[in-house]
């Protein structure tokens, strides 16, 4: 061990997770998805777990427990997942090819470019710019392949 006092990290178990019944957990899961995904609250930079809890007439501990148990991530990662999925669609779309990264980051709900880049890299293993370039290359190859196919017909 030497001079560093290093101890093995123990897996934490959140006691409150067991306090939420399965029925309530399923109901809250559906309600959370409805608000965050279908109502697209993930686009709102200031929409917090606290606001979500208020909207669903519950508390943040229940929100946290449901997101952790049902989606295997924390609230921020959960919301960022939807933001990144939308950003990927935007970055690979010809319609939005002239947008800069700050515009894309803003459109999908990130408060700043740095958190956008960090989340994007964490999920995809590449930067948004790299993703955009790869998407463009793929689109160009597909277009070239279709052109070749129509010539041979």
N, C-alpha and C positions, 0 to 999 in steps of 0.2 A: 504494500500500500504506500509506503514512503510518506512523504510530507503532505500528500493530498488526501483529504478525508473523503473518499469517494464511496458512496453506498449505492447499492442497486435500487433503481427506481421501482417503487411498488405500484401495482395497478390500483388505481382509485376506483371505488364504486360509489356512485352518487346514491345516497340513501333515499332521496326523494323519488327516484325512478320507480321504486316499488309502491309508492303511494298513489300512483295514477292507475286506475283500474284499466283492464284491457279494453273494455267498452268505451270508456272515456278517451283512452289513447287513440283508438280507431276514429272516433268522432273528431277529435282535435287534429289528427293527421289529415283527414279530409278537409277540414275547415282551413288548416294552415295552407295546404296546397291550393285551395280555392282562392284565398287572399293573395298569397305570394305569387303563384304562377298564373292563374287564370285572370285575376284582377290586375296582374302585372305590377304589384307593389314593389317587386325587386328593382324596378326602374327608379324608384323614389329613394334618393340618396339619404334622406333623413328618416326613413321608415325603420323603426327599431323593433326589437323583440318586445320592448315595453308597450309600444303602440299596438303591435299585433295582439298582445295579451289583452289590452284594453278593448280592442275591436271584437275579440272573441269572448269577452267577459270571463277571463281567467287570469292567471298570474304568470309571471315570467319563468318561474320554476317549472310549471307544467309545460310551457312552451319548450323550454330547454330540454326537459325530459323526453318529450315526444320526438323532437327533432333528433336528439341523440339516439334514442332507441329505434325509431322507425326509419331514420335516414342515415344513421351511423356517422353523423358529423355535427358540428356545432352550428348555431344559428347563422353566424357570418359566412361560414363555408357553404351552407345550404343556399343562402341568398346569392352568394357569388357564383355558385354553379349555374344558376339560371342566367345571370348576367353574362358569364363567359359563353354559354351556349348561344345566346343572342348575338354576342360580339362575333363569334365564329361565323354565324350566318351573314352578318353584315360584311365582314372582311372578305368572305368568299363570293359576295354578290357583285355583279357588274354594275348594278344600280347605284351602289355606294362607293364605287372605286375612287372617287375624288375626295372622300372624307379623310381627314388626318386622324391620328390616333387619339388625340384629345377629344375630337368630336365623337368618335366611337365610344370612348370611355364615358363621356357625358351622357350619350344616348341610352346606354345600358344601365346607368345608375351608379357609377363609381364616383366618389368624391374627388379623386385625383388620379393622375396618370400613373403615378408610382404604384398605387394599390392595384390598379388595373393590370399593369405589367406583371406584378408579383403574383397575383391570382391566376392570370392567364398562363404564366410559366409553370406555376405549381400544378395546374390541371393538365396542360398540354405538353410540357417539356420543351417549349419553344416560345419565343416572344411573339406578340401579335404581328409585328412586321414580317417575321419569318413565316408565320402562318399565312399571311396575306400573299406573300411571294409564292409560296408553295401552291396555294389555291389558284393563283393566276396561271402558274405553269401547267397545272393539271387541266384547267379550263382550256388553255391554248392547245395542249396535246389532244384533248377530246375534240376540239373544233377541227384540228388538223386531221385527226383520224376520221371524222365524219366526212370531211372533204375528199379524202382519199377513197373512202368507201363509195361515195356517190360517183366518182370518176370511173371506178371499175364496173359499175352496174350497166 
